[in-house]
């Protein structure tokens, strides 16, 4: 079966603006999009540029937009794409500048990975195994830390280390679309992974404090795209939410984002409902309120204003008991 | 007649009452019996697990148990409520430890959950339980000649391992509904993207640029109106539209409908029954077009 590959083309040294070029390729059973692109490059047009290496969904090099969604070309089969979209439309990943054709400049992505310090901080004094030395005769190798229960019982870290830094999540992230300075899902999932690691010696909680600053963990828009489109089945958004929980439980609540979440929890604990006015005030403070005044005034004129005093839900004591059982009353 | 436990969520009972009213209007016309849940609490607005994961399980496990006690499935009208209740349902069904812990709490308030409840958003309740053919039969006004941009939002599509209503890469439910009502669905890239609501009180610039760009793209594709299945998206797209316009430095003026209002108009609902006076962007132009389209 013949099918069309429609490729985004742009060489900033020659082209004034990007354009698309179509190629006709012959399909074979099990053909991947990367197979198709290699066929185009070797048989039809040697100028088509794209990154690739392992062809086994391990190196993350061939991530690109395929029919509008960020995927690994080597892991994406041609036939289901043709069945759904009738064409293989390939474009560079989003949220990064294009170097040429399907190749993007990854610098901003890796700068953000570096920013969260993706390595163990300091060294714990009780970790004797960290002191490398030549084994004496008869000395046994101490048990690697990975086999210790404290490491195995880590919650949420089953998947984050599987990240191959392919940038699919970063390309799909709504938070980065809205704010290019936002750290993004891959970096924040790594931040959570290190903040939970028992070998990490982050004595003053700097990871959680730095992660709470503007453009950090509270800028996640919860669009779920990072989980949906991760080719390795990782859920960065779930790690980010765990980071939120860890941050609030450590009383690091200077950010508007943490205030917002605490206010929602408080509102439910008091009324069973989300108090829109109170949550807006608690999250943004007086300056936020003043900023939103014209919008709120306009909505008020239309009658679109929440009640000033909320009616409690029926059986509100049930909810109070939930807070009591979880020892959350004081928070 | 199909019966659901009706979970409108907080916004539709507070600033977005027009959505609740339109839902009740169309449910009555389409033969969907909605049983109110006055005991149900807020789901936690999609962020409560950032405060305490178990609190999310307890309060939403309670809502699911209330529906199960009456032998009913839950119908939602908010994307975020849909995802939160679905996530908790999934966790309680698949994780015996979470179910046991939640049931220990529920036992103290005279409830028990065993995982029988299904959570369905109204868009897919209309598709699956009423059917678009029957919807077409019941319509008294046609939406012919109106370009309607569907804005799915995030939480009825993603993550598709939890909310399994539509094809996450190329959803069609909304477009099919619009076609059934005689309207012309507008195809645009941001129809499945984020409205930014979750950070509207945290980082307004990020949030409003997402909403603004979605509106702008739909406008550029000649949309007469945009429709959303989520009251949180509606706040971003309609209530904050003036702020969004400033944020992206573009002129925006696109009326935004709640999904039940779109269906309601086709079923004969008038301007006041649909609560159109409560919208930021005027719907008078759209209503003038619809009035001419008597079936």
Interface residues (C-beta under 8 A of the other chain):
Chain A: X67 X68 X69 X84 X85 X174 X175 X177 X178 X179 X182 X214 X218 X219 X220 X221 X222 X223 X224 X225 X227 X228 X235 X241 X242 X244 X245 X248 X255 X256 X257 X260 X261 X262 X264 X265 X267 X268 X272 X273 X274 X276 X279 X280 X283 X284 X288 X291 X292 X294 X295 X298 X299 X302 X303 X304 X305 X306 X307 X310 X313 X314 X315 X317 X318 X319 X321 X322 X323 X325 X326 X328 X331
Chain B: X10 X11 X13 X14 X15 X16 X18 X38 X39 X40 X41 X42 X44 X45 X46 X47 X48 X49 X50 X51 X52 X53 X54 X55 X58 X59 X62 X83 X105 X108 X109 X154 X155 X158 X159 X160 X167 X168 X169 X170 X189 X193 X194 X196 X197 X198 X199 X201 X202 X203 X204 X205 X206 X207 X209 X210 X213 X239 X240 X242 X243 X277 X278 X279 X280
